[in-house]
Amino acid sequence: MDKRPFFFHHQLGFRRNPFGALVDEEWAAIAVLPDAIEELLPAAFTHLQLLGAKGCGKTTSLLKLADYFSQTDQHLRIQYEYLAAGERRMRSDTAVSDLFFLDEAQRLNRHARRRLLTSTTNRSDQFRLIFSSHKDLSPHFARKGISLHTIRLEKTVTLAQYKKMLRQRLDCFALPDKKGITIAPDAIQFLYDTFFPNFRAAEYFLYDVWQRQTAVCELTAVDLQRNMPN
């Protein structure tokens, strides 16, 4: 049985396990946008599609973008909706938003997708749709004559991106003025080589690693290899 105190993570230099589940506000705080998205932000793009397999940062990027735009212009009417497995229609009304974020858009059925495209086409203002998908929906937009920019997130997941994302996680939950566990460069390389492009899987793995730690240290590739499931 685990005899460690309830706040044992404080002894490791953190408020809690840095790789635990996050609330929306924490998502925005720890998220690191890929360079391809950062470079796009100053431009006057219309609608944006983020493609990628699970775990490569689609939801994280959407929430970070929503936070970015809310900070940039507090008058923007922003909505975010996540389509869970089995959901085929949106609950939100895009007519009351200036910027609409849709997560897992590939789950829309044909009728719901047609309604979304039609409502987007009929908007005469500066309405923008930003969505994530496992399936490329650009042909549907092209048939409606809707301008759509697409970013394939797997192509943006680099070793440098891994370093930034891990640093943000640790910094977000680190206790001030207290030494904490760090991750060595060879350990970051190990995570990248093992889990690329699924950063979420790397986070799940690191959560379990963190739960086993008993003292402040620098985690190396050898340490992580020892914690890999058989």
Secondary structure, DSSP 8 states (H G I E B T S, - for coil): ---S-TTHHHHTTBSS-TTS---HHHHHHH----HHHHHHTTS---EEEEE--TTSSHHHHHHHHHHHHHHH-TT--EEEEE--TT--S--S-GGG-SEEEEESGGG--HHHHHHHHHHHHH--SS-EEEEEESS--HHHHHHTT--EEEEEGGGG--HHHHHHHHHHHHHHHB-TT----EE-HHHHHHHHHHHTT-HHHHHHHHHHHHHH--S--EE-HHHHHHHS--
